[in-house]
Amino acid sequence: MIVAATQFAPVAGDIDANVRTVAGLVRAAGAEGARVVVFAELCLTGYEPSLIRDTPGLVLTEDDPRLDPVREACRDAGAAAVVNGPVSNGGSGFGITTLVIGPDGSPLTRYDKRNLYGVEAEVFAPGAADGRFTLDGVRFALATCYDNRFSGLAERAAADGCAVYLASSVLGADNDSFEEVYPVRARDFGLYVVLGNVLGPNEDGVGCGRAGAWGPDGGRIADAGPEGPGFVLAEVG
């Protein structure tokens, strides 16, 4: 199976603009054979916790019509999209939520970030369950940025039969995760690790790109580099 790891600079607070970018990348990656397309943390709004806190209209629902262009792109491309944004939890709060939209445009699963970092804990509600889905016989696990610092998520994923661990993140150039976290999770648990990252300024700093993947031996098998928006392909599973 081919998975695409993406990177772009989200427009802060502009869901429609970011959805258009996401849909375009799904179509482009699908045209090159990708079956799953992975995006960064809060790609739908930009990583802007304070803006999200102060702007209720930025909170999405699982069936939000603003995501229809992504659903249509998934159907057109025959690819699943792993997108992340602030999504209502059905109660009084909302999570930093990964929604997996299947190749037919229907929902495959939802995952709410379990381990919140810094100001996130003042804005978002943590999740309480791990995220999983299976496509074409390959089992995937979901994790979001700071989650990856906790090895238990990857350990449970491997024990649950997952072959691929999808990490939606917001990382700057000085973040040690590229050397000390993602390859270690891959090597320690025999997983393919696929990273979607951001470019450009955000509330946490400046995203550095380098979306890509690591093989089960911990070696880099795909790297989109630090420069422009787009995606890189990796064969996994």
DALINZI-V675918 format. One record per residue. RES is the residue in one letter. D_CENTER is the distance of its C-alpha to the mean C-alpha in whole Angstrom. Layout:
res->RES d_center->D_CENTER
res->RES d_center->D_CENTER
This chain:
res->M d_center->18
res->I d_center->16
res->V d_center->12
res->A d_center->11
res->A d_center->9
res->T d_center->9
res->Q d_center->10
res->F d_center->12
res->A d_center->14
res->P d_center->13
res->V d_center->17
res->A d_center->17
res->G d_center->18
res->D d_center->18
res->I d_center->16
res->D d_center->18
res->A d_center->18
res->N d_center->14
res->V d_center->14
res->R d_center->16
res->T d_center->14
res->V d_center->11
res->A d_center->14
res->G d_center->16
res->L d_center->13
res->V d_center->13
res->R d_center->17
res->A d_center->17
res->A d_center->15
res->G d_center->17
res->A d_center->20
res->E d_center->20
res->G d_center->19
res->A d_center->15
res->R d_center->15
res->V d_center->11
res->V d_center->9
res->V d_center->5
res->F d_center->4
res->A d_center->4
res->E d_center->5
res->L d_center->8
res->C d_center->8
res->L d_center->10
res->T d_center->13
res->G d_center->12
res->Y d_center->12
res->E d_center->16
res->P d_center->16
res->S d_center->20
res->L d_center->20
res->I d_center->18
res->R d_center->21
res->D d_center->23
res->T d_center->22
res->P d_center->22
res->G d_center->21
res->L d_center->18
res->V d_center->17
res->L d_center->16
res->T d_center->17
res->E d_center->16
res->D d_center->18
res->D d_center->18
res->P d_center->20
res->R d_center->18
res->L d_center->15
res->D d_center->18
res->P d_center->18
res->V d_center->14
res->R d_center->16
res->E d_center->19
res->A d_center->17
res->C d_center->15
res->R d_center->19
res->D d_center->21
res->A d_center->18
res->G d_center->18
res->A d_center->15
res->A d_center->12
res->A d_center->9
res->V d_center->6
res->V d_center->5
res->N d_center->6
res->G d_center->9
res->P d_center->13
res->V d_center->14
res->S d_center->17
res->N d_center->18
res->G d_center->21
res->G d_center->23
res->S d_center->24
res->G d_center->21
res->F d_center->17
res->G d_center->14
res->I d_center->10
res->T d_center->9
res->T d_center->6
res->L d_center->9
res->V d_center->9
res->I d_center->12
res->G d_center->14
res->P d_center->16
res->D d_center->19
res->G d_center->17
res->S d_center->17
res->P d_center->15
res->L d_center->14
res->T d_center->13
res->R d_center->11
res->Y d_center->10
res->D d_center->11
res->K d_center->11
res->R d_center->14
res->N d_center->15
res->L d_center->15
res->Y d_center->16
res->G d_center->19
res->V d_center->20
res->E d_center->17
res->A d_center->19
res->E d_center->21
res->V d_center->19
res->F d_center->17
res->A d_center->18
res->P d_center->16
res->G d_center->15
res->A d_center->18
res->A d_center->16
res->D d_center->14
res->G d_center->12
res->R d_center->13
res->F d_center->14
res->T d_center->16
res->L d_center->16
res->D d_center->19
res->G d_center->20
res->V d_center->17
res->R d_center->16
res->F d_center->12
res->A d_center->11
res->L d_center->8
res->A d_center->8
res->T d_center->7
res->C d_center->9
res->Y d_center->12
res->D d_center->12
res->N d_center->12
res->R d_center->16
res->F d_center->17
res->S d_center->18
res->G d_center->18
res->L d_center->15
res->A d_center->15
res->E d_center->19
res->R d_center->19
res->A d_center->16
res->A d_center->19
res->A d_center->22
res->D d_center->20
res->G d_center->20
res->C d_center->16
res->A d_center->17
res->V d_center->13
res->Y d_center->10
res->L d_center->7
res->A d_center->6
res->S d_center->3
res->S d_center->6
res->V d_center->9
res->L d_center->12
res->G d_center->16
res->A d_center->18
res->D d_center->20
res->N d_center->17
res->D d_center->19
res->S d_center->15
res->F d_center->16
res->E d_center->19
res->E d_center->19
res->V d_center->16
res->Y d_center->14
res->P d_center->17
res->V d_center->19
res->R d_center->16
res->A d_center->17
res->R d_center->20
res->D d_center->21
res->F d_center->20
res->G d_center->20
res->L d_center->16
res->Y d_center->15
res->V d_center->12
res->V d_center->9
res->L d_center->7
res->G d_center->5
res->N d_center->8
res->V d_center->10
res->L d_center->14
res->G d_center->17
res->P d_center->18
res->N d_center->16
res->E d_center->18
res->D d_center->17
res->G d_center->18
res->V d_center->17
res->G d_center->14
res->C d_center->15
res->G d_center->13
res->R d_center->14
res->A d_center->11
res->G d_center->12
res->A d_center->13
res->W d_center->15
res->G d_center->18
res->P d_center->19
res->D d_center->22
res->G d_center->20
res->G d_center->20
res->R d_center->18
res->I d_center->18
res->A d_center->16
res->D d_center->16
res->A d_center->15
res->G d_center->17
res->P d_center->18
res->E d_center->19
res->G d_center->18
res->P d_center->15
res->G d_center->14
res->F d_center->13
res->V d_center->14
res->L d_center->15
res->A d_center->15
res->E d_center->17
res->V d_center->16
res->G d_center->18
